Amino acid sequence: MRQTRRRGNLLRGAGHAELTPEMRLELLFYGVAYGVAGFEDGPAEIKSLLDSGVRIPTTWDVSPEAAAAKDRGHPQADLLGRVARH
């Protein structure tokens, strides 16, 4: 219960913070990859951000998390891999 409450607070806080599109993409990537409550609409927003040209900076490598999601059979593994490849 306590961990769920913290996750909810993180999501609410992030929603009010002034995030760059790149930061928003990274937040969504991790929320979707780890199945955090409140990120159910994340895949659609990730697709929209990618389609508009937003990318996570190349200094941050998310490919290990994308590969782990694929290995686990994550339902959004292809999308997470798309984020990692850019």
Backbone torsions as a table, in degrees:
resi	resn	phi	psi	omega
1	MET	NA	-46.1	-178.6
2	ARG	-61.7	-43.4	180.0
3	GLN	-65.1	-40.7	177.9
4	THR	-61.3	-41.1	179.4
5	ARG	-63.6	-42.2	178.4
6	ARG	-62.7	-41.6	179.1
7	ARG	-62.3	-43.2	178.5
8	GLY	-62.0	-40.4	178.3
9	ASN	-65.7	-38.6	178.0
10	LEU	-61.9	-46.4	-179.3
11	LEU	-63.5	-44.9	178.2
12	ARG	-62.7	-43.3	179.4
13	GLY	-63.3	-42.5	179.5
14	ALA	-65.5	-33.1	179.0
15	GLY	-66.3	-24.2	-179.4
16	HIS	-98.9	-12.9	179.3
17	ALA	-77.3	156.0	176.4
18	GLU	-88.4	93.5	-179.0
19	LEU	-96.1	142.2	170.8
20	THR	-71.2	161.1	176.5
21	PRO	-57.3	-35.8	178.7
22	GLU	-65.1	-40.9	177.6
23	MET	-66.7	-39.7	178.8
24	ARG	-62.7	-42.5	178.5
25	LEU	-61.2	-43.8	179.3
26	GLU	-64.1	-44.1	177.9
27	LEU	-59.7	-45.7	178.7
28	LEU	-63.7	-41.2	179.0
29	PHE	-55.1	-52.8	-177.8
30	TYR	-67.6	-38.9	178.4
31	GLY	-61.1	-43.0	179.1
32	VAL	-71.5	-45.2	-177.0
33	ALA	-58.8	-38.5	-176.6
34	TYR	-101.6	7.5	174.8
35	GLY	63.6	37.2	-179.6
36	VAL	-70.3	132.2	177.6
37	ALA	-55.9	138.4	179.5
38	GLY	98.2	-5.7	-178.8
39	PHE	-106.9	24.1	-177.3
40	GLU	-61.7	-31.4	178.2
41	ASP	-90.1	3.4	-177.6
42	GLY	-56.8	-45.2	-179.0
43	PRO	-57.0	-41.9	179.7
44	ALA	-64.9	-40.1	179.9
45	GLU	-70.7	-37.1	176.2
46	ILE	-59.8	-47.0	179.5
47	LYS	-58.9	-43.7	-179.6
48	SER	-62.9	-44.6	179.5
49	LEU	-64.0	-44.5	178.7
50	LEU	-62.3	-43.0	-179.5
51	ASP	-64.2	-26.1	178.7
52	SER	-90.7	5.4	174.1
53	GLY	96.6	2.8	-179.1
54	VAL	-74.9	138.3	178.0
55	ARG	-137.9	152.0	171.1
56	ILE	-75.2	134.8	-179.6
57	PRO	-53.7	142.9	-177.1
58	THR	-66.7	-11.2	176.9
59	THR	-74.3	-11.3	179.9
60	TRP	-117.1	111.5	-175.5
61	ASP	-94.2	109.8	178.8
62	VAL	-99.6	6.5	-177.4
63	SER	-62.3	-33.5	176.6
64	PRO	-62.3	-39.1	178.6
65	GLU	-68.6	-38.5	178.1
66	ALA	-65.5	-41.2	178.5
67	ALA	-64.9	-41.1	178.6
68	ALA	-63.9	-39.1	177.9
69	ALA	-62.9	-41.4	178.2
70	LYS	-64.0	-43.6	179.6
71	ASP	-61.4	-33.2	-179.9
72	ARG	-82.6	-5.4	-177.6
73	GLY	76.0	29.7	-179.8
74	HIS	-57.0	135.2	-178.0
75	PRO	-64.2	-20.1	179.6
76	GLN	-109.7	22.1	-176.0
77	ALA	-56.3	-41.4	-179.3
78	ASP	-63.8	-42.4	178.9
79	LEU	-65.8	-43.7	178.5
80	LEU	-62.4	-38.1	175.3
81	GLY	-63.9	-35.9	177.6
82	ARG	-63.6	-40.3	177.4
83	VAL	-63.2	-44.1	-176.2
84	ALA	-67.1	-32.6	-177.4
85	ARG	-73.7	-20.5	-176.3
86	HIS	-88.5	NA	NA
